[in-house]
Each structure stands twice: as C-alpha cells, then as structure tokens.
Amino acid sequence: MDVVAYSDLGLLRKRNEDAALIGSDIIQNQREAYPVLYQGDFQWLAVADGLGGHARGDLASRSLLGFLASDQQPFREKKDLNELATYLSGRMKDAAQDEPGASEMATTVTAIYCADGKTYLIHCGDCRAYSIGKKKILTNDHTLVFENYSRGLLTLEQLRSHPLKSRLLRCVDAGWKIPEFDLRVLTFEGPERLLLATDGIWESLPHEELMERSEGNIKEAASRLVDGYRKSGAQDNGTFLLIDL
C-alpha cells in the first residue's frame, strides 16, 4: 500500500496534540510539516487527537498510538475489541501515573487494522475516516451535534462550523472508564483510497472540496490537502493519512 502521512502544529497552536501512526512509526511534528510517502504493508494506520482541554494532549495521542503498535496489544479480529479497549485503558492509566500532570489526559482515535486479508476500522471520538471513491464519511463523530446531522437536522457544512462540534461523547482517557469503540469490517470491490483525518483537517475544508483535493496522484493529493488546510488558517493542529489500499 501507499500512505502519505502529515501531522502539523498549525499556525496558532503552541503544541501539536495530534499524532499519526504508520506501522510502528509515530509522527507528531512540532513545527511546519510536509507530507511524507510511505510504501509497504502496514498492520496499523491511525490518527489521534489529544484533548486540548485536558492536560498533556500531546502525550495522550502519542502514547495511545504507541500502545496500538505494541506487540502486546490483543486485537486480531472482531471478537477482540473489548479486550483491546481494556488493554488501552490500562496502559493509558499507567502512562499518566508516570508523567506529572497527566492524570486527566485523553485522546480520540481512528484506526485501520489490516490482517489476514481483512481490514478493520476502529473509531472513538471525532477524528474521521473517509472513502474518497465513494465521497463519504465512514465513521460517526461521537459528538452531540453529529447526532443532529444523522437525523437530518444539520448539513455537513452546518456541522463543520457549529459552535458545539467539539463537544465529545466518547474518548480514550486515563480515568476509570473503559472506552467504547465503533468497529466495522471494510470490504472493497477494487483498489480503494481512504483518508483518516483529525478535526483540524476536516474542519478546514467543506466536504466536497476535501474529497476533490484527495483525488488523483496520492502525493499531489496530499499536497493539495496541506495547501487547503494552511490557506484556511490552520487554526488547529492538522493530521491526516491518505491511504491507497
């Protein structure tokens, strides 16, 4: 597969609380970044967004992705989801105890796991996965306002600019609660392009433009996404993986 990865501080933030995972490599740039092409067979592909209202969002996103990439993580197939949630909860607690001021750290995550000819999509929070070929969102934001979109009460454009768009209902934190993940098995009729993006990316561009910029040559598409994100003002950290399966 071909994967272009990008994780950027943005123009206003002082710390990048986003991170991306390609195989076992974690990307979390703390300055202006450029998209990088990876080629190979990767088991894990993910983006995570540490909660800015909590302590150490940068550590939360980076730690969670490291736990996913660990040989100790238990997920191999659909029946392992609860075990994965319990494992991640415990590891996040351990990480918080080892770091001063991190007891309330939390993060969202959207991940692809590829194994044994199957592709699993695992999701918690408001990062998103998109099918570029079908021009649609594959995940549901775990927010109050996304439920209104699902009911037809809001358009995607209204959702993108809604003042409560970041009010989360689910995340992975260092507290006592075991996180709740959405899981689906993705099936493809042929080659497929996916986009995994944090809210800093999908909030920066209207849905139609986000899809259009993601089409074509993968390196050029990634550059178009970066250009659109930065021209929008890059007010939040921005992270994405553009994936050709």
C-alpha positions in Angstrom: 0.0 0.0 0.0 1.0 3.7 -0.4 0.4 6.0 2.5 1.1 9.7 2.7 1.3 11.0 6.3 1.1 14.5 7.6 1.0 16.0 11.1 1.4 19.7 11.6 1.4 22.1 14.5 -0.8 24.6 12.6 -0.4 28.4 12.6 -1.9 29.2 16.0 -1.2 26.4 18.4 1.9 26.1 20.6 1.9 22.3 20.8 0.9 19.6 18.4 -1.6 17.3 20.3 -2.3 15.3 17.1 -0.3 12.3 16.1 -0.3 9.7 13.2 0.7 6.0 13.2 2.1 4.1 10.2 3.1 0.6 11.1 5.2 1.3 14.2 6.2 4.8 13.3 4.6 7.7 15.1 4.5 11.2 13.5 4.0 14.2 15.7 5.7 17.3 14.3 6.1 20.4 16.5 6.7 22.8 13.6 5.6 23.3 10.0 5.5 19.9 8.4 5.4 18.4 4.9 3.6 15.2 3.7 5.8 12.1 3.6 5.2 9.0 1.4 5.4 5.5 3.0 5.2 2.3 1.0 4.8 -1.2 2.3 2.4 -3.5 4.1 1.3 -1.8 7.4 -0.8 -3.5 10.0 -1.8 -0.4 11.9 -2.7 3.0 10.4 -4.2 5.6 12.7 -4.7 9.3 13.6 -5.2 10.5 17.2 -6.1 13.9 18.6 -5.3 14.6 22.2 -8.0 16.7 24.0 -6.8 20.3 24.3 -8.9 21.0 27.3 -7.1 18.3 29.3 -3.5 18.1 30.5 -0.9 16.6 28.1 -2.9 16.0 25.0 0.3 15.5 23.1 1.3 12.7 25.4 -2.2 11.1 25.2 -2.3 10.8 21.4 1.3 9.7 21.1 1.0 7.2 23.9 -2.2 5.6 22.6 -0.7 5.1 19.1 2.4 3.5 20.7 0.1 1.1 22.6 -1.7 0.2 19.4 1.6 -0.6 17.7 2.9 -2.7 20.6 3.3 -6.4 20.3 1.3 -6.7 23.5 -1.9 -5.3 22.0 -4.5 -8.0 21.9 -6.6 -7.1 18.8 -6.5 -9.7 16.0 -10.2 -10.0 15.0 -13.6 -8.6 15.7 -14.2 -10.6 19.0 -11.1 -8.9 20.5 -12.5 -5.4 20.6 -13.4 -5.4 24.3 -10.1 -6.8 25.2 -8.4 -4.0 23.2 -10.5 -1.4 24.9 -9.5 -2.8 28.4 -5.8 -3.0 27.4 -5.7 0.6 26.1 -7.5 1.9 29.2 -5.0 0.2 31.5 -2.0 1.4 29.5 -3.2 5.0 29.4 -3.6 4.9 33.2 -0.1 3.6 33.6 1.3 6.3 31.2 -0.5 9.0 33.2 0.9 7.8 36.5 4.5 8.0 35.1 4.0 11.6 33.9 3.4 14.6 36.3 0.2 16.5 35.5 -1.1 13.8 33.1 -3.8 12.2 35.3 -6.7 13.6 33.1 -5.1 13.2 29.7 -7.4 11.9 27.0 -7.5 11.4 23.2 -9.6 10.5 20.3 -8.5 7.9 17.7 -9.5 6.5 14.3 -7.5 3.4 13.2 -7.3 0.9 10.4 -6.0 -2.6 11.2 -5.1 -4.9 8.4 -4.5 -8.6 9.0 -5.4 -12.0 7.4 -6.9 -10.4 4.4 -9.3 -8.2 6.4 -9.5 -4.5 7.0 -10.9 -3.3 10.3 -11.9 0.3 11.1 -11.8 1.1 14.8 -13.0 4.5 16.0 -13.6 6.6 19.1 -14.2 10.4 19.1 -14.3 12.9 16.3 -11.4 12.1 14.0 -12.8 10.7 10.8 -12.3 8.0 8.1 -13.5 8.8 4.6 -13.9 6.7 1.4 -12.6 9.0 -1.3 -14.0 6.9 -4.1 -17.5 7.0 -2.6 -17.0 10.5 -1.3 -18.5 9.7 2.1 -17.7 9.5 5.8 -17.2 6.0 7.1 -17.3 7.0 10.8 -19.7 8.8 13.1 -18.4 11.6 15.2 -19.1 10.9 18.8 -20.4 14.4 19.5 -23.7 15.9 20.4 -24.1 17.7 17.1 -23.3 14.8 14.8 -26.4 13.1 16.1 -28.3 16.0 14.7 -26.6 15.5 11.4 -27.5 11.8 11.4 -31.2 12.8 12.0 -31.1 15.2 9.0 -31.3 18.3 11.2 -27.9 19.6 10.1 -25.9 19.5 6.9 -22.2 18.7 6.9 -21.4 22.3 6.3 -23.5 23.4 9.2 -21.9 20.7 11.3 -18.4 21.9 10.3 -19.0 25.4 11.7 -21.2 24.5 14.7 -20.0 26.0 18.0 -20.6 22.7 19.8 -19.0 20.5 17.1 -16.2 19.5 19.5 -18.4 18.5 22.5 -17.3 14.9 22.7 -19.4 12.0 24.0 -16.6 9.4 23.8 -12.8 9.4 24.1 -10.0 7.3 25.5 -8.8 8.7 28.7 -6.6 7.9 31.7 -9.5 7.6 34.1 -11.5 4.6 35.3 -13.9 4.3 32.4 -13.1 1.7 29.7 -13.6 3.4 26.2 -16.3 2.4 23.8 -15.2 1.8 20.2 -17.1 1.6 17.0 -15.9 -1.3 14.8 -16.6 -2.2 11.2 -15.1 -4.6 8.7 -14.4 -2.7 5.4 -14.9 -4.5 2.1 -13.6 -3.3 -1.2 -14.6 -4.2 -4.8 -11.2 -3.0 -6.1 -8.5 -0.5 -5.2 -9.6 1.9 -2.5 -8.4 5.3 -1.2 -9.1 6.2 2.4 -8.5 9.4 4.3 -8.0 9.4 8.1 -8.1 12.9 9.4 -8.3 14.8 12.7 -10.8 17.6 13.1 -8.2 20.2 12.3 -8.2 18.9 8.8 -11.9 18.1 8.1 -13.0 21.4 9.8 -10.7 23.4 7.5 -12.4 22.5 4.2 -16.0 21.9 3.0 -16.8 18.2 2.5 -16.9 18.4 -1.3 -13.6 20.3 -1.5 -12.0 17.8 0.9 -13.0 14.9 -1.3 -11.8 16.7 -4.5 -8.4 17.6 -3.1 -7.9 13.9 -2.0 -8.3 12.5 -5.6 -5.7 11.8 -8.2 -2.0 11.1 -7.7 -1.5 10.4 -4.0 1.4 12.7 -3.4 -0.2 15.6 -5.3 -3.5 15.0 -3.5 -1.7 15.2 -0.1 -0.1 18.5 -1.1 -3.5 19.8 -2.1 -4.9 18.9 1.3 -2.0 20.6 3.0 -2.4 23.7 0.9 -6.1 23.9 1.6 -5.6 23.4 5.4 -2.9 26.1 5.6 -4.9 28.6 3.4 -7.9 28.1 5.7 -5.8 29.5 8.6 -4.6 26.2 10.1 -6.2 27.3 13.4 -5.9 23.8 14.9 -3.3 21.0 14.7 -3.8 19.1 11.5 -3.1 15.5 10.9 -4.1 13.0 8.1 -3.2 9.7 6.4 -4.0 9.3 2.8 -4.1 5.6 2.1 -4.2 3.6 -1.2 -5.2 0.0 -0.4 
